[in-house]
Each structure stands twice: as C-alpha cells, then as structure tokens.
Amino acid sequence: APTGDTTTDREALRAEGIECYRMFISGLLDVTDNIDRATGMIVPARSVIRRDADDPYLVVAADKGTASFSDIANDVAAHYGFWLGDAFASGGSAGYDHKEMGITARGAWESVKRHFREIGVDTQTQDFTVVGIGDMSGDVFGNGMLLSRHIRLVAAFDHRHVFIDPTPDAALSYTERARLFALPRSSWADYDPALISAGGGVWSRELKSIPIGEQIRAALGLADDVTELSPPELIRAVLLAPVDLLWNGGIGTYVRASAESDAEVGDKANDAIRVTGDQLRVTVIGEGGNLGVTERGRIEFDLAGGRVNTDAMDNSAGVDCSDHEVNIKILLDAAVSAGTLAAADRNPLLESMTDEVAGLVLADNISQNSELGFCRAFSGVRVDVHCRMLDALARRGVDLHLEALPDSTQLRKRIGSEVARGLTSPELATLMAHVKLATKSDLLATDLPDNDAFDDRLHGYFPVPLRDRFTGAIHAHRLRREIVTTVLVNDVVDRAGITHLFRLAEATGASTDEAVRAFVVAERVFGMPDLLERVQSSSASIEAVDEMMLYARRLVFRASRWLLAFRPQPLALNAEVTRYGEYVGSLTALLDSWFGTGSAHDVDTRVAHYQSLGVPPDLAHDVAISLHRFCLLDIIDTAEISDRDPVEAGELYFAVMEHFGLEELLTAVSELEHGDRWHALARLALRDDMHGALRALTLAILAHSEPDEPVSEKIAEWEASNSGRLARVRAMLAEIEDSGNLDLATLSVAARQLRSVIR
C-alpha cells in the first residue's frame, strides 16, 4: 500500500520527482520574458533585473528521466500563460511521438549507412554483424535494430541482461526483435530461446559467472582458454567484439580514450565495463544515444582506423524534429488566433504531417553526413586551411582543448608524424558545428535574413499542407529570421563545404553576409542545387561522388569570388540572379561548340573518367562541363559592356582563349601546388590576371570588329593593327613555354605580358 515515504514507495518518489520538476520549470519561466498573444508585445519577466535584450524564446526537451514529462512542463507553461503554449515542451500528447516515428534512430542510421557506404557495404541489402547497447523496448535501440533486415545482432546488453546470439540468422532474428519491440516493457529475457543460435543465450547481470563456449569465443574473438566470465567481463568482451557495427541506444558512457581516467568520465556506474577507443575492434560506431563514447575516445578510435562521428551529429534528428514541431505549432496557433484555422482542426492537421516532417528532418541528416563524409575524404589535403580555421576559432573565443580540438601546431605535428592524418571525423563534426554556429550568429546580426529572396527557403522548411494554406502566416512567423538563417547556413555549409566561407573571406576580405550573398547568387545562377542533388543521389561509388562534388564546388567558389570582386556590394540577390541567370542556361548549351582543343580534351577526359566509375553519361558531362561555365559571367558582362549579343561574345571569348594559348596557361595555374595561405592567394590572383587578360582581349577585339564578321577575321584584323606588341609578347610566351618551367613566377610574367597587349 502507498506509504508516502519516498525512500520505500515508488509512487511517492515519482510524485516528489514531478513536483521538483514543476518547481524547476517554474523557476525557468520566472526569469524568462513572455509575449502577449493579443498584442504581440514583449512582457518582461516580473521582479527581474534584465541586463540583456528581450528574449522570450525558451523550450524544453525530453532527456533521460524526463521523456514522459512534456505534458507536465506544458501544464506549468499554461499556468504562466507562456506564449508558446504546448510548443514549449515538444512531444507531448499533442505532439510528435519520437519513439513512434523512430526519428532519432532513423537519423543516426543515416550516419551508419554513410560510414558503410564508404567501405563499399550497403546496409540495406547486405548482411553485417552488430553488437549493441540497449534492449528492444527502448526507443533508439529498438527502432534502430529494425532499420535493416540484414542486421545480424551478435550481442547486446542493458542494465538487466546480456544477450548473445553467436551466429544469428538475419531474417529470423529481425522478426523476433520486431516482436519484442511491440511487446510492452519487454526485456532480453523475453527473447525466444529457440531462435538463439548454438552456444548463445540470455544471462542476468546479477550472476557471478557465465559459461563461455566455443561459439561465443568465436563470435566475440576471445582466447581459447576462456571458459567463463563475470557479467562485467562479458560486457567488456561484447564491446570489444570484432564485428561491423557498435550501435549505442542506451544510457551511460562505455568508451573513453586511453589517456582519460574513469573519474574524468564521470559515470561511476559503468567504470567496471568501460573500454578504450584504441581497444575497439568494430568498424563503425553509430551513436543513437548520447555520451556513449567520450569525445577523446571517438578521436582515438578514429585514429586507430574506426569510423565514427559525434553523438550530436548522429542523434540530431530528435532535436531537429522537436524544432520543427515548435515552429509548426507557433504557425498553427497564429492561424487559430487569426481565425484561419479552427482550433479543433489544429491537432489533426499536425498529426497528418508526421511523415513529411520526418522526411524534412532526415534530409538534414543526409546532407550533413554527405558533407562530413566529403570532409573525411579530403581532410589530409585540407590541413593548412583547417589549421587557419582552428586559429580563427580560438581568436573567436572557442576553447579548443575543451572542445577536444587540436590547435594548429598539434594538427601540423599529427600530419607530419607516422599517423599522417588530418582532422578526424569527430573533430570535423565539431568544426562543422562551430562553423554553422558562428555563421548563424553573424547573419542574425545583419538584415540578410529579412530578404524576400529567401522566401522559398522559409516555405520549404514547412510541410506542403502548410505552404499551401498559410503562405501569409509563414511569412509573418515570429521566428522567421531564425528559420531562414538556419536553413541558409545548412545550405551553404552542406553544399559548398565547411571551408567555403572561410576561404572566401581570406581571398576577398568579404564579411560573412557578403560571402553568403555571393554563394546564394552563384548557386542559383548556375542551378547548382539540382546538379549537386543529382551527384549526391547517384548510384556511383562514394569515391566518384566525392570527386564530382569537389570539381563542381570549384564553380561555386570561383563564381562567388567573381561576384564579390566585380559586382556592387552588397549584392542585390534577385537582381543579380536575373541579370546572369537568364543567359546562363542558353549559353551553357553552346559551350561544347565553342570549346578549343584544350577545353574539349579536358571535358572529354573527365566524362570518360566519371563514366568509368559508373556515373551516367548525362551526369558525367554536366559535372565535367561545370567549371568551364564560370567563363559565362565574364562573357555576359563583356556582351553588355560592348553592346553585343552574348552568343557573339561567347564564341569570340573561347576563340581568343584558344588562339593565344590561354587554355594551357590556365591549366598550368590549376596544377600549381596549393601550399600555404599565401601560395593559395597567389594562385587565385594569377588566375584572376589570366581571366582579366582574356576578358580585356575579347572586349578590345569586339570594339575593333563588326558583329557579322567571322571570329577568325575579327582576331586577324585586330592582330594586324597590334602586330608590334603581339610579336614581343609571343616571343616572351614562347620562351616561357620552351623553358618547360611553368611555375608561379613564369606564369605571373605570362599574365603580365598578355595584359600589356591591350594597354
């Protein structure tokens, strides 16, 4: 019978816990500004001295121990009249059920799929072995272990049991796991023993010892003389098993770095079973749960050859889903207040969009994993720029040691050591997070998020039924600026890369908002979102995808630099897109007919190479031609300045490039070593000089010719009137070519000589 004594009565303990939770939430709301729903005015927190600006945004998220407390938190918020209503604590009775959606596990599974794809394994069609932390009644573990019918779950443990199935049948075990997932409050003890392979079983963690047979020894990679183990010893063996995937869906920290102590980890309950990153024998870690591995443990595992991100990266879908729920509820509540949505229709509409919300969330996981995978592929050759970014983070006030990031000296030492590695995947994930946070902070301090050029991004954040019915309400959303900024930052970093804005700032001195404006114009003018999506969704190998991404992104970077250098700042987004976009499509179709020998050879070689990697012919061609489209910006400007047709200007531009040997010189510039920052900037300046000379030559010849003259005659007539200067320049260029030494110095001389012709 209930006693009310919290030391012996579980219900009394729960009641006291809830009361403490109510006090905690009340305390938060006591010091938080509110919004008057009727007037939209800020209501400052009462009896509070405010030393900051208005800040009414506060939401709470479920964590271990409070997963079922959303309705309690929302009840407290309702008593306070807090403006967010039941958006305050997402996932309540009128919210998205994360376990039912399986959203956290599904997001983390995108990380798992990407890791395996990089080693040539398709988790959805090929069997692979797994050990796990958790049980089938749990949200993340249970949902995760049902995301592929090819999982062969060799072993798992939770706080009650150790489960071992030494040689599991993928199909049979999947069906049994699905049964346990549907069984209320199931445990590993409910697993049908008849379906466990020979030598396996389920054992209580309360036992003193567990017998170990040859099947378990083989599955867990144990020595032949091991015949029994204590439960902690067996769990350590499970963690150290030589399998493909370690799936963490539990609570606790089970892996640390060898240089860390258990005391530093701060999870005493698991000290007896914790292992170190360099001991792990799995190939991939998927972190559906939080804090399963310390950050330094992840880095150690990665440096030892393992594949891992961070928990923040892997299980971000739960938080992302909550963000969508909050923002959708703000929109729907505004519609109810405005009378455009009946209150009774609000929750059914919210529920009807569950699948689409999940799709929007998972798209974020996929794009983040694509960028992180790309970063992993090229981390070794990006050490110099990563070092400069780390230095910049430190100057911005980020404690690199606290974030488990190396400083530039440590990173250079690592790349020069026997390890010979750049930033690891966990470090890259942390760097990406800081890049996104810093970019978001910079943009919110400007008026850029208010630009109507981002209406498509704002509307695209919401499910289709809301876009169709509540266009005005979406535009008036109270968190419009924050939503636009979040989507925009994700687009820039995930599509152009984590170094894009930093390198642009180095090369041009542009501010963050100026660089983002240039990105937006460049990608829209050249239709890059569509091309990059085709690349990412290609069935070609991941190596081919990353290689194509690297090449296509060069167009975005060069075009962004060009826009920052040659167009009035700040860029008028819609006007610039209209100015160049209306011509780029039609001129692109003519490029193949304009190419000289060098450009045609480059495109043909790339197409053949991409096709040899399994890329479809049309995609191979569109990627191979992408960087050559950069010239269209100069061509369109040249046509306008000379008041000539862009087609005429384009044909002449490429003919001049071929005639004066500029193709070979530009190729030579591209092949120069990147080196440090100053070498990189010198290469960029040299390429600018070459393109400047090409542009000036084209303008000069257009001014000296008639529109209906053949290209060859235009060039010949201009040469005839400039023969003296041309002879001297050609002699110098021939001397440079004969030297066979096309380095920074000789190419700089060549560029200067070409510019001298049109002075």
Sequence and secondary structure as in RCSB ss.txt:
>XXXX:A:sequence
APTGDTTTDREALRAEGIECYRMFISGLLDVTDNIDRATGMIVPARSVIRRDADDPYLVVAADKGTASFSDIAND
VAAHYGFWLGDAFASGGSAGYDHKEMGITARGAWESVKRHFREIGVDTQTQDFTVVGIGDMSGDVFGNGMLLSRH
IRLVAAFDHRHVFIDPTPDAALSYTERARLFALPRSSWADYDPALISAGGGVWSRELKSIPIGEQIRAALGLADD
VTELSPPELIRAVLLAPVDLLWNGGIGTYVRASAESDAEVGDKANDAIRVTGDQLRVTVIGEGGNLGVTERGRIE
FDLAGGRVNTDAMDNSAGVDCSDHEVNIKILLDAAVSAGTLAAADRNPLLESMTDEVAGLVLADNISQNSELGFC
RAFSGVRVDVHCRMLDALARRGVDLHLEALPDSTQLRKRIGSEVARGLTSPELATLMAHVKLATKSDLLATDLPD
NDAFDDRLHGYFPVPLRDRFTGAIHAHRLRREIVTTVLVNDVVDRAGITHLFRLAEATGASTDEAVRAFVVAERV
FGMPDLLERVQSSSASIEAVDEMMLYARRLVFRASRWLLAFRPQPLALNAEVTRYGEYVGSLTALLDSWFGTGSA
HDVDTRVAHYQSLGVPPDLAHDVAISLHRFCLLDIIDTAEISDRDPVEAGELYFAVMEHFGLEELLTAVSELEHG
DRWHALARLALRDDMHGALRALTLAILAHSEPDEPVSEKIAEWEASNSGRLARVRAMLAEIEDSGNLDLATLSVA
ARQLRSVIR
>XXXX:A:secstr
     TTT HHHHHHHHHHHHHHHHHHHHHTS EE TTT  EE  TT    S       B   TTTTT HHHHHH
HHHHHT TTGGGSBTTSTTS  HHHHTHHHHHHHHHHHHHHHHTT  TTTS EEEEEES TTSHHHHHHTTS TT
EEEEEEE SSEEEE SS  HHHHHHHHHHHHHSTT  GGGS GGGS TT EEEETTSS EE  HHHHHHHT  TT
  EE HHHHHHHHHT   SEEEE SSS  EE TTS HHHHT GGGTTT EETTT   SEEEE SSSSB HHHHHH
HHHTT B   HHHHTHHHHHHHHHHHHHHHHHHHHHHHTSS HHHHHHHHHHTHHHHHHHHHHHHHHHHHHHHHH
HHHGGGGHHHHHHHHHHHHHTT  TTTTT   HHHHHHHHTSSS   S HHHHHHHHHHHHHHHHHHHHTSSGGG
 GGGHHHHHHTS HHHHHH HHHHHT TTHHHHHHHHHHHHIIIII TTHHHHHHHHH   HHHHHHHHHHHHHH
TTHHHHHHHHHT SS HHHHHHHHHHHHHHHHHHHHHHHHHS SS  HHHHHHHHHHHHHHHHTTHHHH  HHHH
HHHHHHHHHHHHTT  HHHHHHHHTTGGGGHHHHHHHHHHHHT  HHHHHHHHHHHHHHTTHHHHHHHHHTS   
SHHHHHHHHHHHHHHHHHHHHHHHHHHHTS TTS HHHHHHHHHHTTHHHHHHHHHHHHHHHHHT  SHHHHHHH
HHHHHHHT 
